[in-house]
C-alpha cells in the first residue's frame, strides 16, 4: 500500500478528471503552429529526421511527425508546439498542418 501511495504522489492521478479543462505539463508537445516568419526553407526541411516537413508552402505531415521538436529547437521563430492535445482523426489520410 505504501508503494502505491508513493507512485500516486510522484506521478499524480492516472486519469484525467476533467477533459474539457485539462492543463498539460511543459514537456508535452501538441499541435505544431507555423508562423509567417521568413526562414531558410531548405534548412528547415533538412532539420526533420523523418522528412515530415515540406515546402511551398511550409507544412508538417502529422502522420510522419514524431513530435521530436528538432524543428522548433532549430527555428523557434517559425515553428512552435502548442499544448493542444486534440490531434486524433478517424481518417487514415492525416491532414497536414499549414
VMD Tcl script that builds the backbone (N, CA, C; Angstrom):
set m [mol new atoms 294]
animate dup $m
set s [atomselect $m all]
$s set {name element resname resid chain x y z} {
  {N N UNK 1 A 0.818 -1.191 0.000}
  {CA C UNK 1 A 0.000 0.000 0.000}
  {C C UNK 1 A 0.866 1.261 0.000}
  {N N UNK 2 A 1.964 1.242 0.732}
  {CA C UNK 2 A 2.850 2.398 0.779}
  {C C UNK 2 A 3.492 2.617 -0.587}
  {N N UNK 3 A 3.834 1.533 -1.273}
  {CA C UNK 3 A 4.430 1.632 -2.598}
  {C C UNK 3 A 3.467 2.316 -3.581}
  {N N UNK 4 A 2.186 1.953 -3.526}
  {CA C UNK 4 A 1.193 2.554 -4.411}
  {C C UNK 4 A 0.991 4.030 -4.087}
  {N N UNK 5 A 1.017 4.383 -2.813}
  {CA C UNK 5 A 0.875 5.788 -2.412}
  {C C UNK 5 A 2.047 6.616 -2.932}
  {N N UNK 6 A 3.259 6.045 -2.909}
  {CA C UNK 6 A 4.424 6.755 -3.430}
  {C C UNK 6 A 4.283 7.014 -4.928}
  {N N UNK 7 A 3.760 6.034 -5.651}
  {CA C UNK 7 A 3.565 6.183 -7.090}
  {C C UNK 7 A 2.554 7.294 -7.374}
  {N N UNK 8 A 1.461 7.327 -6.641}
  {CA C UNK 8 A 0.439 8.359 -6.836}
  {C C UNK 8 A 0.990 9.735 -6.496}
  {N N UNK 9 A 1.746 9.837 -5.424}
  {CA C UNK 9 A 2.338 11.120 -5.037}
  {C C UNK 9 A 3.331 11.593 -6.100}
  {N N UNK 10 A 4.132 10.673 -6.624}
  {CA C UNK 10 A 5.153 11.038 -7.612}
  {C C UNK 10 A 4.542 11.359 -8.980}
  {N N UNK 11 A 3.629 10.522 -9.457}
  {CA C UNK 11 A 3.086 10.646 -10.802}
  {C C UNK 11 A 1.764 11.389 -10.884}
  {N N UNK 12 A 1.079 11.545 -9.793}
  {CA C UNK 12 A -0.243 12.155 -9.836}
  {C C UNK 12 A -1.298 11.129 -10.210}
  {N N UNK 13 A -2.465 11.624 -10.556}
  {CA C UNK 13 A -3.577 10.737 -10.923}
  {C C UNK 13 A -3.289 10.065 -12.259}
  {N N UNK 14 A -3.763 8.861 -12.420}
  {CA C UNK 14 A -3.536 8.109 -13.645}
  {C C UNK 14 A -4.702 8.255 -14.618}
  {N N UNK 15 A -5.531 9.257 -14.413}
  {CA C UNK 15 A -6.651 9.543 -15.297}
  {C C UNK 15 A -6.826 11.062 -15.342}
  {N N UNK 16 A -7.593 11.510 -16.292}
  {CA C UNK 16 A -7.855 12.945 -16.423}
  {C C UNK 16 A -9.282 13.188 -15.956}
  {N N UNK 17 A -9.458 13.843 -14.797}
  {CA C UNK 17 A -10.801 14.002 -14.250}
  {C C UNK 17 A -11.696 14.938 -15.068}
  {N N UNK 18 A -11.155 15.975 -15.696}
  {CA C UNK 18 A -11.958 16.923 -16.461}
  {C C UNK 18 A -11.294 17.159 -17.811}
  {N N UNK 19 A -11.762 16.470 -18.848}
  {CA C UNK 19 A -11.130 16.535 -20.164}
  {C C UNK 19 A -11.265 17.901 -20.838}
  {N N UNK 20 A -12.299 18.643 -20.521}
  {CA C UNK 20 A -12.509 19.938 -21.169}
  {C C UNK 20 A -11.566 21.023 -20.654}
  {N N UNK 21 A -11.084 20.900 -19.424}
  {CA C UNK 21 A -10.249 21.937 -18.824}
  {C C UNK 21 A -8.871 21.434 -18.425}
  {N N UNK 22 A -8.377 20.419 -19.104}
  {CA C UNK 22 A -7.091 19.832 -18.747}
  {C C UNK 22 A -5.947 20.786 -19.095}
  {N N UNK 23 A -4.956 20.865 -18.236}
  {CA C UNK 23 A -3.735 21.626 -18.468}
  {C C UNK 23 A -2.577 20.635 -18.452}
  {N N UNK 24 A -1.867 20.530 -19.552}
  {CA C UNK 24 A -0.773 19.582 -19.658}
  {C C UNK 24 A 0.531 20.233 -19.243}
  {N N UNK 25 A 1.460 19.429 -18.791}
  {CA C UNK 25 A 2.750 19.938 -18.318}
  {C C UNK 25 A 3.653 20.327 -19.485}
  {N N UNK 26 A 4.654 21.103 -19.191}
  {CA C UNK 26 A 5.529 21.718 -20.194}
  {C C UNK 26 A 6.226 20.754 -21.157}
  {N N UNK 27 A 6.702 19.583 -20.785}
  {CA C UNK 27 A 7.398 18.786 -21.802}
  {C C UNK 27 A 6.487 18.240 -22.895}
  {N N UNK 28 A 5.163 18.304 -22.710}
  {CA C UNK 28 A 4.240 17.786 -23.721}
  {C C UNK 28 A 4.280 18.655 -24.963}
  {N N UNK 29 A 4.397 18.022 -26.133}
  {CA C UNK 29 A 4.345 18.732 -27.407}
  {C C UNK 29 A 3.059 18.352 -28.114}
  {N N UNK 30 A 2.209 19.333 -28.325}
  {CA C UNK 30 A 0.946 19.106 -29.010}
  {C C UNK 30 A 1.007 19.565 -30.449}
  {N N UNK 31 A -0.100 20.101 -30.929}
  {CA C UNK 31 A -0.219 20.535 -32.312}
  {C C UNK 31 A 0.803 21.625 -32.633}
  {N N UNK 32 A 1.564 21.463 -33.717}
  {CA C UNK 32 A 2.537 22.494 -34.093}
  {C C UNK 32 A 1.860 23.658 -34.808}
  {N N UNK 33 A 2.396 24.847 -34.587}
  {CA C UNK 33 A 1.936 26.037 -35.292}
  {C C UNK 33 A 3.090 26.581 -36.119}
  {N N UNK 34 A 2.786 26.970 -37.342}
  {CA C UNK 34 A 3.797 27.509 -38.247}
  {C C UNK 34 A 3.503 28.986 -38.440}
  {N N UNK 35 A 4.489 29.828 -38.160}
  {CA C UNK 35 A 4.304 31.272 -38.300}
  {C C UNK 35 A 4.608 31.710 -39.733}
  {N N UNK 36 A 4.409 32.986 -40.001}
  {CA C UNK 36 A 4.688 33.536 -41.330}
  {C C UNK 36 A 6.107 34.087 -41.430}
  {N N UNK 37 A 6.896 33.894 -40.382}
  {CA C UNK 37 A 8.289 34.373 -40.352}
  {C C UNK 37 A 9.090 33.753 -41.495}
  {N N UNK 38 A 9.929 34.552 -42.146}
  {CA C UNK 38 A 10.771 34.068 -43.246}
  {C C UNK 38 A 12.023 33.399 -42.684}
  {N N UNK 39 A 12.275 32.160 -43.118}
  {CA C UNK 39 A 13.477 31.409 -42.727}
  {C C UNK 39 A 14.005 30.678 -43.953}
  {N N UNK 40 A 15.176 30.080 -43.815}
  {CA C UNK 40 A 15.735 29.246 -44.879}
  {C C UNK 40 A 14.920 27.950 -44.937}
  {N N UNK 41 A 14.054 27.849 -45.934}
  {CA C UNK 41 A 13.125 26.719 -46.013}
  {C C UNK 41 A 13.831 25.385 -46.189}
  {N N UNK 42 A 14.888 25.365 -46.981}
  {CA C UNK 42 A 15.605 24.101 -47.198}
  {C C UNK 42 A 16.286 23.635 -45.921}
  {N N UNK 43 A 16.832 24.555 -45.140}
  {CA C UNK 43 A 17.443 24.188 -43.861}
  {C C UNK 43 A 16.384 23.667 -42.901}
  {N N UNK 44 A 15.203 24.259 -42.932}
  {CA C UNK 44 A 14.102 23.789 -42.080}
  {C C UNK 44 A 13.696 22.373 -42.459}
  {N N UNK 45 A 13.556 22.104 -43.741}
  {CA C UNK 45 A 13.196 20.761 -44.213}
  {C C UNK 45 A 14.264 19.752 -43.802}
  {N N UNK 46 A 15.531 20.133 -43.867}
  {CA C UNK 46 A 16.627 19.223 -43.538}
  {C C UNK 46 A 16.751 18.942 -42.051}
  {N N UNK 47 A 16.152 19.765 -41.187}
  {CA C UNK 47 A 16.242 19.510 -39.743}
  {C C UNK 47 A 15.353 18.356 -39.306}
  {N N UNK 48 A 14.322 18.046 -40.063}
  {CA C UNK 48 A 13.390 16.978 -39.662}
  {C C UNK 48 A 13.996 15.609 -39.959}
  {N N UNK 49 A 14.214 14.782 -38.920}
  {CA C UNK 49 A 14.823 13.471 -39.152}
  {C C UNK 49 A 13.904 12.489 -39.871}
  {N N UNK 50 A 12.595 12.754 -39.886}
  {CA C UNK 50 A 11.655 11.834 -40.519}
  {C C UNK 50 A 11.108 12.336 -41.844}
  {N N UNK 51 A 11.518 13.527 -42.249}
  {CA C UNK 51 A 11.049 14.070 -43.522}
  {C C UNK 51 A 9.592 14.483 -43.500}
  {N N UNK 52 A 9.102 14.942 -42.366}
  {CA C UNK 52 A 7.698 15.322 -42.233}
  {C C UNK 52 A 7.423 16.747 -42.691}
  {N N UNK 53 A 8.460 17.540 -42.907}
  {CA C UNK 53 A 8.282 18.935 -43.303}
  {C C UNK 53 A 8.500 19.064 -44.798}
  {N N UNK 54 A 7.584 19.777 -45.460}
  {CA C UNK 54 A 7.725 20.037 -46.891}
  {C C UNK 54 A 7.559 21.535 -47.150}
  {N N UNK 55 A 7.961 21.961 -48.329}
  {CA C UNK 55 A 7.913 23.385 -48.667}
  {C C UNK 55 A 6.842 23.674 -49.697}
  {N N UNK 56 A 6.646 24.975 -49.906}
  {CA C UNK 56 A 5.779 25.516 -50.949}
  {C C UNK 56 A 4.310 25.193 -50.768}
  {N N UNK 57 A 3.646 25.629 -49.779}
  {CA C UNK 57 A 4.084 26.346 -48.580}
  {C C UNK 57 A 4.629 25.368 -47.542}
  {N N UNK 58 A 5.281 25.903 -46.510}
  {CA C UNK 58 A 5.806 25.061 -45.432}
  {C C UNK 58 A 4.647 24.344 -44.763}
  {N N UNK 59 A 4.746 23.027 -44.642}
  {CA C UNK 59 A 3.707 22.244 -43.970}
  {C C UNK 59 A 4.356 21.067 -43.255}
  {N N UNK 60 A 3.653 20.562 -42.251}
  {CA C UNK 60 A 4.127 19.410 -41.474}
  {C C UNK 60 A 3.116 18.292 -41.627}
  {N N UNK 61 A 3.564 17.137 -42.084}
  {CA C UNK 61 A 2.718 15.960 -42.207}
  {C C UNK 61 A 2.637 15.313 -40.828}
  {N N UNK 62 A 1.488 15.434 -40.169}
  {CA C UNK 62 A 1.333 14.905 -38.813}
  {C C UNK 62 A 1.342 13.382 -38.769}
  {N N UNK 63 A 1.140 12.741 -39.901}
  {CA C UNK 63 A 1.241 11.291 -39.962}
  {C C UNK 63 A 2.682 10.809 -39.863}
  {N N UNK 64 A 3.618 11.626 -40.327}
  {CA C UNK 64 A 5.040 11.283 -40.261}
  {C C UNK 64 A 5.724 11.861 -39.030}
  {N N UNK 65 A 5.200 12.963 -38.505}
  {CA C UNK 65 A 5.840 13.694 -37.404}
  {C C UNK 65 A 5.866 12.860 -36.125}
  {N N UNK 66 A 7.023 12.823 -35.474}
  {CA C UNK 66 A 7.180 12.120 -34.199}
  {C C UNK 66 A 7.184 13.095 -33.023}
  {N N UNK 67 A 6.952 14.386 -33.290}
  {CA C UNK 67 A 6.915 15.430 -32.263}
  {C C UNK 67 A 8.218 15.466 -31.463}
  {N N UNK 68 A 9.322 15.283 -32.166}
  {CA C UNK 68 A 10.635 15.311 -31.511}
  {C C UNK 68 A 11.041 16.731 -31.137}
  {N N UNK 69 A 10.550 17.721 -31.882}
  {CA C UNK 69 A 10.831 19.111 -31.573}
  {C C UNK 69 A 12.106 19.661 -32.177}
  {N N UNK 70 A 12.790 18.893 -33.023}
  {CA C UNK 70 A 14.037 19.377 -33.625}
  {C C UNK 70 A 13.806 20.639 -34.458}
  {N N UNK 71 A 12.688 20.686 -35.169}
  {CA C UNK 71 A 12.401 21.864 -35.995}
  {C C UNK 71 A 12.155 23.093 -35.125}
  {N N UNK 72 A 11.480 22.919 -34.000}
  {CA C UNK 72 A 11.203 24.039 -33.098}
  {C C UNK 72 A 12.469 24.503 -32.383}
  {N N UNK 73 A 13.400 23.582 -32.105}
  {CA C UNK 73 A 14.670 23.968 -31.485}
  {C C UNK 73 A 15.531 24.765 -32.468}
  {N N UNK 74 A 15.555 24.324 -33.724}
  {CA C UNK 74 A 16.387 24.978 -34.729}
  {C C UNK 74 A 15.770 26.288 -35.240}
  {N N UNK 75 A 14.441 26.340 -35.340}
  {CA C UNK 75 A 13.745 27.513 -35.864}
  {C C UNK 75 A 12.595 27.915 -34.941}
  {N N UNK 76 A 12.894 28.417 -33.737}
  {CA C UNK 76 A 11.830 28.756 -32.785}
  {C C UNK 76 A 10.933 29.897 -33.259}
  {N N UNK 77 A 11.434 30.729 -34.162}
  {CA C UNK 77 A 10.612 31.825 -34.666}
  {C C UNK 77 A 9.615 31.341 -35.722}
  {N N UNK 78 A 9.835 30.158 -36.299}
  {CA C UNK 78 A 8.975 29.629 -37.364}
  {C C UNK 78 A 7.990 28.577 -36.865}
  {N N UNK 79 A 8.455 27.650 -36.020}
  {CA C UNK 79 A 7.609 26.542 -35.562}
  {C C UNK 79 A 7.557 26.522 -34.043}
  {N N UNK 80 A 6.347 26.404 -33.521}
  {CA C UNK 80 A 6.121 26.335 -32.084}
  {C C UNK 80 A 5.114 25.214 -31.817}
  {N N UNK 81 A 5.397 24.391 -30.831}
  {CA C UNK 81 A 4.460 23.341 -30.453}
  {C C UNK 81 A 3.547 23.864 -29.350}
  {N N UNK 82 A 2.254 23.685 -29.525}
  {CA C UNK 82 A 1.273 24.147 -28.550}
  {C C UNK 82 A 0.992 23.048 -27.532}
  {N N UNK 83 A 0.145 23.335 -26.576}
  {CA C UNK 83 A -0.288 22.347 -25.589}
  {C C UNK 83 A -1.570 21.636 -26.039}
  {N N UNK 84 A -2.024 21.891 -27.251}
  {CA C UNK 84 A -3.259 21.292 -27.766}
  {C C UNK 84 A -3.050 19.799 -27.998}
  {N N UNK 85 A -3.793 18.986 -27.278}
  {CA C UNK 85 A -3.643 17.535 -27.358}
  {C C UNK 85 A -4.652 16.893 -28.303}
  {N N UNK 86 A -5.555 17.655 -28.861}
  {CA C UNK 86 A -6.611 17.105 -29.719}
  {C C UNK 86 A -6.074 16.925 -31.139}
  {N N UNK 87 A -5.432 15.793 -31.383}
  {CA C UNK 87 A -4.778 15.537 -32.666}
  {C C UNK 87 A -5.304 14.303 -33.378}
  {N N UNK 88 A -6.245 13.605 -32.796}
  {CA C UNK 88 A -6.668 12.335 -33.375}
  {C C UNK 88 A -7.604 12.547 -34.560}
  {N N UNK 89 A -7.710 11.517 -35.385}
  {CA C UNK 89 A -8.596 11.542 -36.530}
  {C C UNK 89 A -9.061 10.121 -36.811}
  {N N UNK 90 A -10.184 9.990 -37.473}
  {CA C UNK 90 A -10.631 8.658 -37.878}
  {C C UNK 90 A -10.411 8.450 -39.370}
  {N N UNK 91 A -9.708 9.380 -39.998}
  {CA C UNK 91 A -9.377 9.298 -41.412}
  {C C UNK 91 A -7.923 8.831 -41.528}
  {N N UNK 92 A -7.655 7.808 -42.318}
  {CA C UNK 92 A -6.289 7.301 -42.432}
  {C C UNK 92 A -5.374 8.269 -43.172}
  {N N UNK 93 A -5.919 9.221 -43.899}
  {CA C UNK 93 A -5.107 10.258 -44.557}
  {C C UNK 93 A -5.021 11.447 -43.623}
  {N N UNK 94 A -3.994 11.471 -42.789}
  {CA C UNK 94 A -3.838 12.532 -41.795}
  {C C UNK 94 A -3.621 13.867 -42.483}
  {N N UNK 95 A -4.289 14.917 -41.999}
  {CA C UNK 95 A -4.122 16.229 -42.634}
  {C C UNK 95 A -2.767 16.842 -42.312}
  {N N UNK 96 A -2.333 17.712 -43.175}
  {CA C UNK 96 A -1.093 18.442 -42.942}
  {C C UNK 96 A -1.427 19.738 -42.226}
  {N N UNK 97 A -0.519 20.182 -41.373}
  {CA C UNK 97 A -0.677 21.448 -40.691}
  {C C UNK 97 A -0.036 22.509 -41.559}
  {N N UNK 98 A -0.805 23.519 -41.924}
  {CA C UNK 98 A -0.272 24.610 -42.763}
  {C C UNK 98 A -0.033 25.832 -41.938}
}
mol reanalyze $m
mol bondsrecalc $m
mol representation Tube
mol addrep $m
